[in-house]
Amino acid sequence: MSHWNYRLFEEQTGDFSIREVSYDEDGEITTVGGDPAMPIGITEQELFKHLNLMLDCMNEPAMKEGNFTPDDSNGEDFTFILEDNENKSYH
């Protein structure tokens, strides 16, 4: 089953942001949001839930901008191509 979560993202400028990342059924990254995520919710509780999910992503290593190739099917997302299965580095 495919799913998504938030991930810490290091920009080429050295700044950090949080982006939405999607995974396929095998848990491999398929796309990362082209723009930083913005916490938003229909209710205060939903906003709080998204803020907590964003904070949880700080426990994972940062993904680095530039270590991926654009996906031609969508101007806003990027497709990650796994370079080394063992080290989980992405190009």
N, C-alpha and C positions, 0 to 999 in steps of 0.2 A: 504494500500500500504506500503510495507516495504521500509525502508530508512536507511541511516547511517549519522553519524556526528563524529566530533572529541570530545574527552572527556579528561579532566585532570585525570591523573592516579598516585596514590601514590604507589611507589614500596615498597617492604618489607624492603629495606635498608633505607627508609625515603626520597629517591630521588623522584623527580616528572618527569613525561613524559607526552606526549600527544599520545593517541591511537585512532584508528578508532573503532567506536562502531556501530553495526547493530541492527536494531529494526524490530519487526514483524509488521503485519498490525494493531495490537492493540496498538502499541507504546511501547511494552515491549522489553527490551534488550534481544537479542538472542546470540550475540557474541561480543567479544572484541579482537582486534588485539593482537597477541602474542608478537609483537615487537613494540617499539615506532614508531610513524609515522614520516616520513621525508618529509619536504616540497619540492615539485618538481612540475614542470609544463613544458609543451611543449613551452609555450610562457611566457614572463615576466608577462603578465596580469593573466595568469592562476596560476602562482606561487604566485602572489600577492593575488589572490582570496583564495588560500589554506592557506596562512599565516593569512589572516583575519579570516577565519573559525577557525583556530587554536586559535587565540586570543579570539574569541567569546566564546570558551569553558571554558575560565577562569572564566566566570560568573556562572558556574555550580559547585556544590560540587565535590570534587575529589573522584574518585572511588579508592578503596584500593585493592592492589594485595593480593591474599590469600583469598579473600572473594568470591571465585568462584570455580567451579570444572571444570577440563579439559573436553573437548568434544573429545571422542575417534575417531570421524570421521575425524578429521583434527589436525595435530600436531602443527599448528600455531595459532589457534584460541581457545577461551575459551567460554563455554556456561555458562551463568549466571542462577542461580536458585533463583527465588524470594522467600525470607524467610518470609517477612512481607509486604503484599500489602500496608498497610497504611503508613509505614515509608520508603518504597522503599529501604530497606537494602537487600544486595545480599550476597548469600553464594555460 
